[in-house]
Amino acid sequence: MDFNVRGSGGFEVTGAHRGAALALSKVGRTTVVTGGEDGAVRLWDTRNKAIRDVQTLSKTSKNACWCLEATKTHQVLAGFADGRVSLYDLRRGEQQQELEVCRKYLPNGICGIRRITEETFVAATLSTMIWSGTWREEKNEECRAYRVRDGECTIWTCSPSPHSSNALAVGDGRGTTHLCSYQTDKGAPLVEKVVSLNIASQPVISTEWHSEQPGVLLCTSMDNRVHVLLCADTKGIGA
C-alpha cells in the first residue's frame, strides 16, 4: 500500500498488539507506526503482504501507549498511560530518549501528543492540563503546563495549525473546543488560551486543521457528531 497512490490497496493486521491498538501514525509513503494497550510501539511496512512488523521499537509493558506523532526527521514521539514521553529513532530502530522531566509532572497519562517544531511538542493530558516540552539534549529538557479550564477535566486532543505559527486547537472532556496561542522563542512553548466554544454534549476527541484552507477546523465528539469550525487566526472561533 502506498499512501500517495489512490487505489493502491488496503492494509490490515490481525493480532498486531496484545489487546487494543490505540494509536497509529503514518511515516512516509509506505510505513505506519502503531501503539497498543500492551505498551508496545511497532513499525509496519504496508507493502509487505505477509504483514509483519519491520521493527518493535518498544517492548510490551503494563503501561499502554495512548498516542503517537511521527516527525519529519525519522523520529516518533509516543505518549503513555503513566505520563511517559519517549522519542524513537526510526533509522536505528530504538528508543532515542525518554523525557524524564515530563514524566515527573505527567503522572496521569497522555491522551494526545503533537510536534510543534522539530525539537518541541505539546501534549494533552488527563489532568486538565496542556503540557509543552522539548527533546533537545537531555540536560536541556524542559516542560511547561497550562490549565485549560477550571475544575477536573480530561484534555483529549491538541493540534497546532499548519498555517499559523502560533495557533493551537484543544478539545476537552466537557464538549468544548479551545483556541490557544503559543510562543516558541525560548525552551518549551508557552501556551495561552484565547477563546472557547462549547460544541457538544460529550467529549471532543479529535481536532484536525484543514491542510489547504487556513482557519478551517474539523472536530469530532463522542456524541457521534462532526463539527466544522471557522477560526480567525487566534482572535475568534465559530461553528
Secondary structure as GFF3:
##gff-version 3
##sequence-region A 1 239
A	DSSP	beta_strand	21	27	.	.	.	ID=ss1
A	DSSP	beta_strand	31	36	.	.	.	ID=ss2
A	DSSP	beta_strand	41	45	.	.	.	ID=ss3
A	DSSP	beta_strand	53	58	.	.	.	ID=ss4
A	DSSP	beta_strand	65	70	.	.	.	ID=ss5
A	DSSP	beta_strand	75	80	.	.	.	ID=ss6
A	DSSP	beta_strand	85	89	.	.	.	ID=ss7
A	DSSP	beta_strand	94	98	.	.	.	ID=ss8
A	DSSP	alpha_helix	100	105	.	.	.	ID=ss9
A	DSSP	beta_strand	110	117	.	.	.	ID=ss10
A	DSSP	beta_strand	120	125	.	.	.	ID=ss11
A	DSSP	beta_strand	129	134	.	.	.	ID=ss12
A	DSSP	three_ten_helix	138	140	.	.	.	ID=ss13
A	DSSP	beta_strand	143	147	.	.	.	ID=ss14
A	DSSP	beta_strand	155	160	.	.	.	ID=ss15
A	DSSP	beta_strand	167	172	.	.	.	ID=ss16
A	DSSP	beta_strand	176	183	.	.	.	ID=ss17
A	DSSP	beta_strand	190	198	.	.	.	ID=ss18
A	DSSP	beta_strand	204	209	.	.	.	ID=ss19
A	DSSP	beta_strand	216	221	.	.	.	ID=ss20
A	DSSP	beta_strand	225	232	.	.	.	ID=ss21
A	DSSP	beta_strand	236	238	.	.	.	ID=ss22
###
